[in-house]
């Protein structure tokens, strides 16, 4: 069972940058697609980005494409989300997640079966 712990959130001004990390433990990290999601108050959980187990395939929500970069270091069992040119509308609780089955990724949060506790990102205008 993979356990996930996010870090790196905080307060940043619009236009700034921030990098989130997600440390995995419990084994199996390197064989699964991983994803980042976010949820703002009163809104549904939203797909942000996903990455294949080897890191060669990535997918992004249109709202973050060109500004955010997902990456992973399997040797360190860590997932990253580099966020540049942040906007106030990026303000949300950010979660990393592990896909349920091997071999594919998804933008649908119900396909993921392990979640971190989340880290808050607040972008001031």
KOLLODREN-156356 format. One record per atom (N, C-alpha, C): residue number from 1; residue in three letters; atom name; x, y, z. Coordinates in steps of 0.2 Angstrom, whole numbers, padded with zeros to 4 digits, always signed. Layout:
residues N
R/i/aa/at/x/y/z
R/NUM/ALA/CA/X/Y/Z .
...
This chain:
residues 125
R/i/aa/at/x/y/z
R/1/UNK/N/+0004/-0006/+0000 .
R/1/UNK/CA/+0000/+0000/+0000 .
R/1/UNK/C/+0004/+0006/+0000 .
R/2/UNK/N/+0004/+0010/-0005 .
R/2/UNK/CA/+0008/+0017/-0006 .
R/2/UNK/C/+0005/+0022/-0001 .
R/3/UNK/N/+0009/+0025/+0003 .
R/3/UNK/CA/+0007/+0031/+0007 .
R/3/UNK/C/+0010/+0037/+0004 .
R/4/UNK/N/+0006/+0043/+0003 .
R/4/UNK/CA/+0009/+0049/+0000 .
R/4/UNK/C/+0008/+0055/+0005 .
R/5/UNK/N/+0014/+0059/+0005 .
R/5/UNK/CA/+0014/+0065/+0009 .
R/5/UNK/C/+0016/+0071/+0004 .
R/6/UNK/N/+0012/+0076/+0004 .
R/6/UNK/CA/+0014/+0082/+0000 .
R/6/UNK/C/+0017/+0087/+0004 .
R/7/UNK/N/+0021/+0091/+0001 .
R/7/UNK/CA/+0024/+0097/+0004 .
R/7/UNK/C/+0026/+0102/-0001 .
R/8/UNK/N/+0027/+0108/+0002 .
R/8/UNK/CA/+0029/+0113/-0003 .
R/8/UNK/C/+0024/+0119/-0004 .
R/9/UNK/N/+0018/+0118/-0001 .
R/9/UNK/CA/+0013/+0123/-0002 .
R/9/UNK/C/+0015/+0129/+0002 .
R/10/UNK/N/+0010/+0135/+0001 .
R/10/UNK/CA/+0011/+0141/+0004 .
R/10/UNK/C/+0008/+0146/+0001 .
R/11/UNK/N/+0010/+0152/+0002 .
R/11/UNK/CA/+0007/+0159/+0000 .
R/11/UNK/C/+0012/+0162/-0005 .
R/12/UNK/N/+0010/+0163/-0011 .
R/12/UNK/CA/+0014/+0166/-0016 .
R/12/UNK/C/+0011/+0172/-0020 .
R/13/UNK/N/+0014/+0177/-0022 .
R/13/UNK/CA/+0011/+0182/-0026 .
R/13/UNK/C/+0009/+0180/-0033 .
R/14/UNK/N/+0005/+0182/-0036 .
R/14/UNK/CA/+0003/+0181/-0043 .
R/14/UNK/C/+0009/+0182/-0048 .
R/15/UNK/N/+0010/+0177/-0052 .
R/15/UNK/CA/+0016/+0178/-0056 .
R/15/UNK/C/+0022/+0174/-0054 .
R/16/UNK/N/+0022/+0172/-0047 .
R/16/UNK/CA/+0027/+0168/-0044 .
R/16/UNK/C/+0027/+0161/-0046 .
R/17/UNK/N/+0032/+0158/-0043 .
R/17/UNK/CA/+0033/+0150/-0044 .
R/17/UNK/C/+0033/+0147/-0037 .
R/18/UNK/N/+0032/+0140/-0038 .
R/18/UNK/CA/+0032/+0136/-0032 .
R/18/UNK/C/+0032/+0129/-0034 .
R/19/UNK/N/+0036/+0125/-0030 .
R/19/UNK/CA/+0037/+0118/-0032 .
R/19/UNK/C/+0034/+0113/-0026 .
R/20/UNK/N/+0029/+0109/-0028 .
R/20/UNK/CA/+0026/+0104/-0024 .
R/20/UNK/C/+0030/+0098/-0024 .
R/21/UNK/N/+0031/+0094/-0019 .
R/21/UNK/CA/+0033/+0087/-0018 .
R/21/UNK/C/+0029/+0083/-0015 .
R/22/UNK/N/+0029/+0076/-0017 .
R/22/UNK/CA/+0025/+0071/-0015 .
R/22/UNK/C/+0029/+0065/-0013 .
R/23/UNK/N/+0031/+0064/-0007 .
R/23/UNK/CA/+0035/+0058/-0005 .
R/23/UNK/C/+0031/+0052/-0004 .
R/24/UNK/N/+0033/+0046/-0008 .
R/24/UNK/CA/+0029/+0040/-0007 .
R/24/UNK/C/+0033/+0035/-0003 .
R/25/UNK/N/+0029/+0031/+0001 .
R/25/UNK/CA/+0032/+0025/+0004 .
R/25/UNK/C/+0027/+0019/+0004 .
R/26/UNK/N/+0030/+0014/+0006 .
R/26/UNK/CA/+0026/+0008/+0006 .
R/26/UNK/C/+0027/+0003/+0000 .
R/27/UNK/N/+0031/+0006/-0005 .
R/27/UNK/CA/+0033/+0001/-0011 .
R/27/UNK/C/+0028/+0002/-0017 .
R/28/UNK/N/+0031/+0001/-0023 .
R/28/UNK/CA/+0027/+0001/-0029 .
R/28/UNK/C/+0026/+0007/-0032 .
R/29/UNK/N/+0029/+0013/-0030 .
R/29/UNK/CA/+0029/+0019/-0033 .
R/29/UNK/C/+0031/+0019/-0040 .
R/30/UNK/N/+0036/+0016/-0042 .
R/30/UNK/CA/+0039/+0016/-0049 .
R/30/UNK/C/+0035/+0013/-0054 .
R/31/UNK/N/+0030/+0009/-0052 .
R/31/UNK/CA/+0026/+0005/-0057 .
R/31/UNK/C/+0019/+0008/-0059 .
R/32/UNK/N/+0018/+0014/-0056 .
R/32/UNK/CA/+0011/+0017/-0057 .
R/32/UNK/C/+0012/+0024/-0060 .
R/33/UNK/N/+0007/+0025/-0064 .
R/33/UNK/CA/+0006/+0032/-0066 .
R/33/UNK/C/+0004/+0036/-0060 .
R/34/UNK/N/+0006/+0042/-0059 .
R/34/UNK/CA/+0004/+0047/-0054 .
R/34/UNK/C/+0001/+0053/-0056 .
R/35/UNK/N/-0003/+0056/-0052 .
R/35/UNK/CA/-0006/+0062/-0054 .
R/35/UNK/C/-0007/+0068/-0048 .
R/36/UNK/N/-0008/+0074/-0051 .
R/36/UNK/CA/-0009/+0079/-0046 .
R/36/UNK/C/-0016/+0082/-0047 .
R/37/UNK/N/-0020/+0083/-0042 .
R/37/UNK/CA/-0027/+0086/-0042 .
R/37/UNK/C/-0027/+0092/-0038 .
R/38/UNK/N/-0032/+0096/-0039 .
R/38/UNK/CA/-0033/+0101/-0034 .
R/38/UNK/C/-0040/+0103/-0033 .
R/39/UNK/N/-0042/+0105/-0027 .
R/39/UNK/CA/-0049/+0107/-0025 .
R/39/UNK/C/-0049/+0113/-0022 .
R/40/UNK/N/-0053/+0118/-0024 .
R/40/UNK/CA/-0054/+0124/-0021 .
R/40/UNK/C/-0061/+0124/-0017 .
R/41/UNK/N/-0062/+0128/-0012 .
R/41/UNK/CA/-0068/+0128/-0008 .
R/41/UNK/C/-0074/+0129/-0013 .
R/42/UNK/N/-0079/+0124/-0011 .
R/42/UNK/CA/-0085/+0124/-0015 .
R/42/UNK/C/-0085/+0122/-0022 .
R/43/UNK/N/-0079/+0119/-0024 .
R/43/UNK/CA/-0078/+0116/-0031 .
R/43/UNK/C/-0076/+0109/-0031 .
R/44/UNK/N/-0077/+0105/-0036 .
R/44/UNK/CA/-0075/+0098/-0037 .
R/44/UNK/C/-0068/+0098/-0037 .
R/45/UNK/N/-0066/+0092/-0036 .
R/45/UNK/CA/-0059/+0090/-0037 .
R/45/UNK/C/-0057/+0090/-0044 .
R/46/UNK/N/-0051/+0093/-0046 .
R/46/UNK/CA/-0050/+0095/-0053 .
R/46/UNK/C/-0043/+0092/-0055 .
R/47/UNK/N/-0043/+0088/-0060 .
R/47/UNK/CA/-0037/+0086/-0063 .
R/47/UNK/C/-0032/+0091/-0065 .
R/48/UNK/N/-0025/+0090/-0063 .
R/48/UNK/CA/-0020/+0095/-0064 .
R/48/UNK/C/-0015/+0092/-0069 .
R/49/UNK/N/-0012/+0087/-0068 .
R/49/UNK/CA/-0007/+0084/-0072 .
R/49/UNK/C/-0006/+0076/-0070 .
R/50/UNK/N/-0004/+0072/-0075 .
R/50/UNK/CA/-0002/+0065/-0073 .
R/50/UNK/C/+0004/+0064/-0077 .
R/51/UNK/N/+0008/+0058/-0075 .
R/51/UNK/CA/+0014/+0056/-0077 .
R/51/UNK/C/+0014/+0049/-0077 .
R/52/UNK/N/+0017/+0046/-0082 .
R/52/UNK/CA/+0018/+0039/-0083 .
R/52/UNK/C/+0023/+0036/-0078 .
R/53/UNK/N/+0023/+0029/-0077 .
R/53/UNK/CA/+0028/+0027/-0072 .
R/53/UNK/C/+0035/+0028/-0073 .
R/54/UNK/N/+0037/+0028/-0079 .
R/54/UNK/CA/+0044/+0030/-0081 .
R/54/UNK/C/+0045/+0037/-0082 .
R/55/UNK/N/+0040/+0041/-0082 .
R/55/UNK/CA/+0041/+0048/-0083 .
R/55/UNK/C/+0041/+0051/-0090 .
R/56/UNK/N/+0040/+0047/-0095 .
R/56/UNK/CA/+0041/+0049/-0102 .
R/56/UNK/C/+0034/+0052/-0105 .
R/57/UNK/N/+0028/+0050/-0102 .
R/57/UNK/CA/+0022/+0053/-0104 .
R/57/UNK/C/+0019/+0057/-0099 .
R/58/UNK/N/+0017/+0063/-0101 .
R/58/UNK/CA/+0014/+0068/-0096 .
R/58/UNK/C/+0007/+0070/-0099 .
R/59/UNK/N/+0003/+0073/-0095 .
R/59/UNK/CA/-0004/+0075/-0097 .
R/59/UNK/C/-0005/+0081/-0093 .
R/60/UNK/N/-0008/+0086/-0095 .
R/60/UNK/CA/-0010/+0092/-0091 .
R/60/UNK/C/-0017/+0095/-0093 .
R/61/UNK/N/-0020/+0098/-0088 .
R/61/UNK/CA/-0026/+0101/-0089 .
R/61/UNK/C/-0025/+0108/-0093 .
R/62/UNK/N/-0029/+0110/-0097 .
R/62/UNK/CA/-0028/+0115/-0102 .
R/62/UNK/C/-0027/+0122/-0097 .
R/63/UNK/N/-0030/+0122/-0092 .
R/63/UNK/CA/-0029/+0128/-0087 .
R/63/UNK/C/-0022/+0129/-0085 .
R/64/UNK/N/-0018/+0123/-0085 .
R/64/UNK/CA/-0011/+0124/-0082 .
R/64/UNK/C/-0006/+0123/-0087 .
R/65/UNK/N/-0008/+0121/-0093 .
R/65/UNK/CA/-0003/+0119/-0099 .
R/65/UNK/C/+0002/+0125/-0100 .
R/66/UNK/N/+0008/+0123/-0101 .
R/66/UNK/CA/+0013/+0128/-0102 .
R/66/UNK/C/+0015/+0132/-0096 .
R/67/UNK/N/+0012/+0131/-0090 .
R/67/UNK/CA/+0014/+0134/-0084 .
R/67/UNK/C/+0017/+0129/-0079 .
R/68/UNK/N/+0014/+0124/-0078 .
R/68/UNK/CA/+0015/+0118/-0074 .
R/68/UNK/C/+0019/+0113/-0077 .
R/69/UNK/N/+0024/+0110/-0073 .
R/69/UNK/CA/+0027/+0104/-0075 .
R/69/UNK/C/+0027/+0098/-0070 .
R/70/UNK/N/+0025/+0092/-0072 .
R/70/UNK/CA/+0025/+0087/-0068 .
R/70/UNK/C/+0031/+0083/-0069 .
R/71/UNK/N/+0034/+0080/-0064 .
R/71/UNK/CA/+0040/+0076/-0065 .
R/71/UNK/C/+0040/+0071/-0059 .
R/72/UNK/N/+0045/+0066/-0060 .
R/72/UNK/CA/+0046/+0061/-0054 .
R/72/UNK/C/+0053/+0059/-0054 .
R/73/UNK/N/+0055/+0057/-0048 .
R/73/UNK/CA/+0061/+0054/-0047 .
R/73/UNK/C/+0060/+0047/-0044 .
R/74/UNK/N/+0060/+0042/-0047 .
R/74/UNK/CA/+0058/+0035/-0045 .
R/74/UNK/C/+0064/+0032/-0040 .
R/75/UNK/N/+0070/+0035/-0041 .
R/75/UNK/CA/+0075/+0033/-0036 .
R/75/UNK/C/+0074/+0036/-0029 .
R/76/UNK/N/+0070/+0041/-0029 .
R/76/UNK/CA/+0069/+0045/-0022 .
R/76/UNK/C/+0062/+0044/-0020 .
R/77/UNK/N/+0058/+0040/-0025 .
R/77/UNK/CA/+0051/+0039/-0023 .
R/77/UNK/C/+0047/+0046/-0022 .
R/78/UNK/N/+0048/+0050/-0026 .
R/78/UNK/CA/+0045/+0057/-0026 .
R/78/UNK/C/+0042/+0060/-0032 .
R/79/UNK/N/+0037/+0063/-0032 .
R/79/UNK/CA/+0033/+0066/-0037 .
R/79/UNK/C/+0034/+0073/-0036 .
R/80/UNK/N/+0034/+0077/-0041 .
R/80/UNK/CA/+0035/+0084/-0041 .
R/80/UNK/C/+0030/+0088/-0045 .
R/81/UNK/N/+0028/+0094/-0044 .
R/81/UNK/CA/+0024/+0098/-0048 .
R/81/UNK/C/+0027/+0105/-0048 .
R/82/UNK/N/+0031/+0107/-0053 .
R/82/UNK/CA/+0033/+0114/-0053 .
R/82/UNK/C/+0028/+0119/-0056 .
R/83/UNK/N/+0026/+0124/-0053 .
R/83/UNK/CA/+0021/+0128/-0055 .
R/83/UNK/C/+0024/+0135/-0056 .
R/84/UNK/N/+0024/+0138/-0062 .
R/84/UNK/CA/+0026/+0144/-0064 .
R/84/UNK/C/+0020/+0149/-0066 .
R/85/UNK/N/+0022/+0155/-0066 .
R/85/UNK/CA/+0017/+0160/-0068 .
R/85/UNK/C/+0010/+0159/-0064 .
R/86/UNK/N/+0010/+0158/-0058 .
R/86/UNK/CA/+0004/+0157/-0054 .
R/86/UNK/C/-0001/+0162/-0054 .
R/87/UNK/N/-0007/+0160/-0054 .
R/87/UNK/CA/-0013/+0165/-0055 .
R/87/UNK/C/-0017/+0164/-0049 .
R/88/UNK/N/-0021/+0169/-0047 .
R/88/UNK/CA/-0025/+0168/-0041 .
R/88/UNK/C/-0030/+0162/-0042 .
R/89/UNK/N/-0032/+0161/-0048 .
R/89/UNK/CA/-0037/+0155/-0049 .
R/89/UNK/C/-0033/+0148/-0048 .
R/90/UNK/N/-0027/+0148/-0047 .
R/90/UNK/CA/-0023/+0142/-0045 .
R/90/UNK/C/-0024/+0141/-0038 .
R/91/UNK/N/-0026/+0145/-0034 .
R/91/UNK/CA/-0027/+0144/-0027 .
R/91/UNK/C/-0032/+0138/-0025 .
R/92/UNK/N/-0029/+0133/-0021 .
R/92/UNK/CA/-0033/+0127/-0020 .
R/92/UNK/C/-0029/+0123/-0015 .
R/93/UNK/N/-0032/+0117/-0013 .
R/93/UNK/CA/-0028/+0112/-0010 .
R/93/UNK/C/-0026/+0107/-0015 .
R/94/UNK/N/-0019/+0106/-0015 .
R/94/UNK/CA/-0017/+0101/-0020 .
R/94/UNK/C/-0015/+0094/-0017 .
R/95/UNK/N/-0017/+0089/-0021 .
R/95/UNK/CA/-0016/+0082/-0019 .
R/95/UNK/C/-0012/+0078/-0024 .
R/96/UNK/N/-0008/+0074/-0022 .
R/96/UNK/CA/-0005/+0069/-0026 .
R/96/UNK/C/-0009/+0063/-0025 .
R/97/UNK/N/-0009/+0059/-0031 .
R/97/UNK/CA/-0012/+0052/-0030 .
R/97/UNK/C/-0009/+0047/-0035 .
R/98/UNK/N/-0010/+0041/-0033 .
R/98/UNK/CA/-0008/+0035/-0037 .
R/98/UNK/C/-0014/+0032/-0040 .
R/99/UNK/N/-0013/+0030/-0047 .
R/99/UNK/CA/-0018/+0027/-0051 .
R/99/UNK/C/-0019/+0020/-0048 .
R/100/UNK/N/-0025/+0017/-0048 .
R/100/UNK/CA/-0027/+0011/-0046 .
R/100/UNK/C/-0023/+0005/-0049 .
R/101/UNK/N/-0023/+0005/-0056 .
R/101/UNK/CA/-0020/+0000/-0059 .
R/101/UNK/C/-0014/+0002/-0063 .
R/102/UNK/N/-0010/-0003/-0065 .
R/102/UNK/CA/-0004/-0001/-0069 .
R/102/UNK/C/-0006/-0001/-0076 .
R/103/UNK/N/-0002/+0003/-0080 .
R/103/UNK/CA/-0002/+0003/-0087 .
R/103/UNK/C/-0006/+0009/-0090 .
R/104/UNK/N/-0009/+0013/-0086 .
R/104/UNK/CA/-0013/+0019/-0089 .
R/104/UNK/C/-0013/+0025/-0084 .
R/105/UNK/N/-0015/+0030/-0087 .
R/105/UNK/CA/-0016/+0036/-0083 .
R/105/UNK/C/-0023/+0038/-0084 .
R/106/UNK/N/-0026/+0043/-0080 .
R/106/UNK/CA/-0032/+0046/-0081 .
R/106/UNK/C/-0033/+0053/-0078 .
R/107/UNK/N/-0038/+0056/-0081 .
R/107/UNK/CA/-0040/+0063/-0078 .
R/107/UNK/C/-0045/+0062/-0073 .
R/108/UNK/N/-0048/+0056/-0072 .
R/108/UNK/CA/-0054/+0055/-0068 .
R/108/UNK/C/-0051/+0053/-0061 .
R/109/UNK/N/-0053/+0057/-0056 .
R/109/UNK/CA/-0050/+0056/-0049 .
R/109/UNK/C/-0052/+0049/-0046 .
R/110/UNK/N/-0058/+0046/-0048 .
R/110/UNK/CA/-0060/+0040/-0046 .
R/110/UNK/C/-0056/+0034/-0048 .
R/111/UNK/N/-0052/+0035/-0053 .
R/111/UNK/CA/-0047/+0030/-0055 .
R/111/UNK/C/-0041/+0030/-0050 .
R/112/UNK/N/-0040/+0034/-0046 .
R/112/UNK/CA/-0035/+0034/-0041 .
R/112/UNK/C/-0037/+0032/-0034 .
R/113/UNK/N/-0032/+0028/-0031 .
R/113/UNK/CA/-0034/+0024/-0025 .
R/113/UNK/C/-0030/+0026/-0019 .
R/114/UNK/N/-0025/+0030/-0020 .
R/114/UNK/CA/-0021/+0032/-0014 .
R/114/UNK/C/-0020/+0040/-0015 .
R/115/UNK/N/-0021/+0043/-0009 .
R/115/UNK/CA/-0021/+0051/-0009 .
R/115/UNK/C/-0016/+0053/-0004 .
R/116/UNK/N/-0013/+0059/-0005 .
R/116/UNK/CA/-0010/+0062/+0001 .
R/116/UNK/C/-0015/+0066/+0005 .
R/117/UNK/N/-0012/+0069/+0010 .
R/117/UNK/CA/-0017/+0074/+0014 .
R/117/UNK/C/-0018/+0080/+0011 .
R/118/UNK/N/-0014/+0082/+0006 .
R/118/UNK/CA/-0015/+0089/+0003 .
R/118/UNK/C/-0011/+0094/+0005 .
R/119/UNK/N/-0009/+0099/+0001 .
R/119/UNK/CA/-0005/+0105/+0003 .
R/119/UNK/C/-0008/+0111/+0000 .
R/120/UNK/N/-0009/+0116/+0004 .
R/120/UNK/CA/-0013/+0122/+0002 .
R/120/UNK/C/-0008/+0127/-0002 .
R/121/UNK/N/-0011/+0129/-0008 .
R/121/UNK/CA/-0007/+0134/-0012 .
R/121/UNK/C/-0012/+0140/-0012 .
R/122/UNK/N/-0009/+0146/-0010 .
R/122/UNK/CA/-0013/+0152/-0010 .
R/122/UNK/C/-0009/+0157/-0015 .
R/123/UNK/N/-0012/+0159/-0020 .
R/123/UNK/CA/-0009/+0164/-0024 .
R/123/UNK/C/-0013/+0171/-0023 .
R/124/UNK/N/-0009/+0176/-0021 .
R/124/UNK/CA/-0012/+0183/-0020 .
R/124/UNK/C/-0011/+0187/-0026 .
R/125/UNK/N/-0016/+0191/-0027 .
R/125/UNK/CA/-0016/+0195/-0033 .
R/125/UNK/C/-0013/+0202/-0031 .
